[in-house]
Amino acid sequence: MSGSNTIPIETGTDELLARLDSHVAIVTLNRPEARNSLSDRLTPAFRKLLPILADDPDVRSLLITGAGTAFCAGGDVKGMASPGRENVDTSTRPPTKQERIDDLRDRQITLTGALYDFPKPTLAALPGAAAGAGLSIALACDLRIASHSAFITTAFANIGLSGDYGASFFLTQLVGTSRARELFFSAERVDAKRCEALGIVNRVVPDDQLQNDAFEWARRLASGPTAAFRIMKRNLDRALRTDLHTCLAHEAEGLIECATTKDHRAAVEAFIKKKKPVFGGS
């Protein structure tokens, strides 16, 4: 899953790998021995990386995947026995309930919230399991491509938890409230083909093609009209929450904004000359 001009991106930990290739930021959750479950090193690094990539003009799409045979198995269940959390000082006392709520809220906003709000197209490539908070990360992306071996599970009911990192929001938007309730209450394992039928993933490909197909898709997104994609994302997100007339007003505003971009002018010129447009991302 790479082209000819790969540039490493520093993350501060080998549990999270990142590189830039053909304007695609490829982020790999790298704890294969633990099915890429979230940790106290991986997750903070991921949170710090997202705004850096969002602000980098060389990044025009984001591809997230997992090392080995899993995407992300979710939270570290063994670590859940510990009361400490990333942003709470527990050196002198246990955190209060409200401190734990506030801390988790902030961690959610700066991970799946930031991923959902990412201003460029995002794609999750699932080589295997996406469970719990790992499923939330995949669902927070714009698009998902899965290998035949991949599966998803909400998993929360299996450990007596209600769910976090936006799983209830994302899943309801994708499959509707009745199906989302079924998947939450049952915590069933849903294979890739059924995920595709339900609309949870967009494409399913053979295992040995996943990484190449995912990169090629992300590369095509990166070569598109970046400013228009950013506004498309805003329009589509707004369409989930508001009425037609509000959407029409914002669509008008966004289209006029797009009309001032170099990419639009270049595309019009290419159309007149019957050539394929080349988008520069501005």
N, C-alpha and C positions, 0 to 999 in steps of 0.2 A: 504494500500500500504506500507507494512513494513515486515521485517523479525524479527529475535529474538535479534539482536545486533545493535540497533539503537543508533547512537551517534549524539547529536545535534551539529550543526555548527553555530557559532555566526555570525550574519550579521550586527548587529548594529541597526536593526529596526524590529519591528513586522510586517511591511509591506512586508518583504521578509523572508520566513522561509527556513531553510536548515538543512538537516541531512544526515548522512552517514549510509547506510545499505547494508551489503553484497557487499561492494566496489562500491555501486551506490550512487552518490551524488544526492539527491532529493531536488530540489529547487522549492518552491511554491510561486508564486506571490499572496500576501495575502491582497488584498483590495476588498473582495467580494461585499461590499456595493457599490463599484464603478466599478464593473465588472473587477477588477484588472487592471484598467488603470494605466499608468505610472505616477509617482509623483516625487517631488523633494527629497523624502526620498528613495523610492523604487529603482529608477533607478540608482543613484550613488552607492547604496549598491550592486546592481547587478553587476555594472562595477568593483567594488573592489573585489567582490567574485570570478569572473571568473578566473583571473590569479592565485588566491590562489588554487582553485580546479584543475586547469590545472597542477600546479606544485606538487600537493600532490600525492605521489605514492600509497596511499591507495585508491584514487579515480580512478576507471577504466572505469566508464561510467557516463554520466550525464543525468538525467531525469528532465525536466522542465514541470511544470503544473501550473494550476491556482486554487485558492480556490473557492468553490461554483460552480456556473453554468456557468462560463466563463473562457476562457484561459487568454485573455488580450484584452481589448477594445481599446488599443492604447494610444495615448497621451491625456493629460488633456485638453480638448477643451476650457474649461473656462479659464484655465491658459494661453492660447495662446494670450489673450489680453494684457498680461504683457510683456514688452520689455526685462526684465531681463532674464539671462540665467545662468546656473550653474557656468561656469568658467570665467564669465565676471564681472568685478567690476563695478556695476552700482550705487555705493553709491554717486557719485558726478556728474554723467552724464549718459545719455542713451548710450548704446553700438552702435558703428558704424555698418554699414552694413557688412563690412569685418570682424569685430570681431564676429558678429553673425554667419557668414558663417564658419569661422574658428572654432568657438565653437561647432557648430552642426557637422561639419566634425569630430572633435575629439571625440565627444560623440558617433557618429555612429561607428567609428573605434574601440572604447573601449567597445562597447556592441555587436551589431550584427557582427561586424568585428572579435572581439575576439571569439565570439561563433562559427562563421564559421571556424576559424582557430584552434578551440579547438582540442588538440592532441589526444583525446579519443572519442569513439562513443557518440553521443548526440541524445536524443530522446525527442520530444515534445508530451505531452499528452493533447489533447484538449477536455475538458468537455463541452465546449460551444463556444461562439464567439471568433474568433481571427480576429481582425480588425486593419487596419492601421499599425502603428508601432508594434502592438501586432502580427499581421500576419507576419511581417518581422522577429520577434524573432522566431516564429515557423518555418518559411522557412529557417532560418539560421542553424537550426539543421539538422543532417544527415537524420533523420527519423521522421515520424509523425504518431501517432495513435489517432483516434478521436472517440468520442461517437456518437451514432446515432443522438443525439440532437445538435451536433456541427455544426458550419458553419463558413465560412470565407467571408470577404469582404475587398477589398482594401480601401474603405471608403474615400480616399483622395478627390475625386471629390465632395463629399457631403459637404465639408467645403472649397472648392476652393483652395486646395493645390495639389502639383504635386507628392508628395510621398517622403519618406525618409527611412533611416535604411536599405537600400539595397533591398527594395521590388521589384524594377524594375529588378534588377540583378537576384535575386533568382527566381522570378516568370517566367521570360523569360527562365531561365535554365530548369525549371521544365515542362513548358507547351508550350514553343515556343513563338515567338514574336507576332504572330497574336492573339492567345488566350490571351496572357498577355495584349495586347492593349485593347482587348474587356473588360477584367476584370477591367482594370484601368479606361477606359472611362465610363463604365456603373456603376461602384461601386456596382454591383449587389451582392446580398446575395447568396452564393453558398453552398448548403447543403452538408452534409458529404458524401453521396453516390456519388454525382457528383464529389466532390473533389477526391474521390478514383478513379473514372473513368478517371479523367483528370490527375492523377498522383500527385496531390498536397498532398494527404495523402496516406500512405502506407496501412493502415488497418482501418476498421471501426468496432466497437464492441458495444454491448448493453451498455447503460449508466451505469448500475450497475456493469459492468465488467471492465470499463475503467481503474480504478486505479490499480486493481490487475493485469490485463493483461499488462499494461504499465510497472509496476514494474518487472514482470516476464521477459518481453522482455529486459529491461535494465539490469536485473541481469544476463541474459544469455550473453549479450554483455560484462558485467564486468568479466565474467568467461572465456572469450576468450583470444586469444593471443594479448595482449595489444600493444606490439611493432609492430606486423604485422598489426594491425588495424590502427595504426598511419601512417604507410607507405602506406597502402591501401588508406587512406584518401588523402594523398598527390598525389598519382597516379591518383585517380579519379578526384580530383580538376584540376590537370594538363591536364587531357584528355579533359576538356572543353575549353582549351585555346591554345593548341599547336598541333603540327603535330605528326604523328606516330613515326618517327625516334627519336624524342626527348623523347617521352613516352617510347620507347623501351630502350633507354639509361638509363633513370631514373629507369625503372622497374628492369633492371639488377643490378643497384647499390643498390636498395632497397631490392631485394631478397637476395643478398649476405650479406647485413647487417642483415636481418632476420635470415640467416643461422648460425649466430654467437650467437644467443640468447639461453638462457636456455630453453625457451618455445619450440623452434624448436627441440632441442636435446631431450627433454622429450617427445615430440609428436612422434618423430621417434622411440624412444625406446618403447613407448606405442603401436605404430603400429606393431612393430615386435612381441611384446608379445600379440597382439590382444586384447589390453585393450583400454578403453576410455582415451584420454589424459587429464591431469589436468594441466591447465596453471597457472603459478604463477605471470604472468604479467611482466616478465623480460627476 
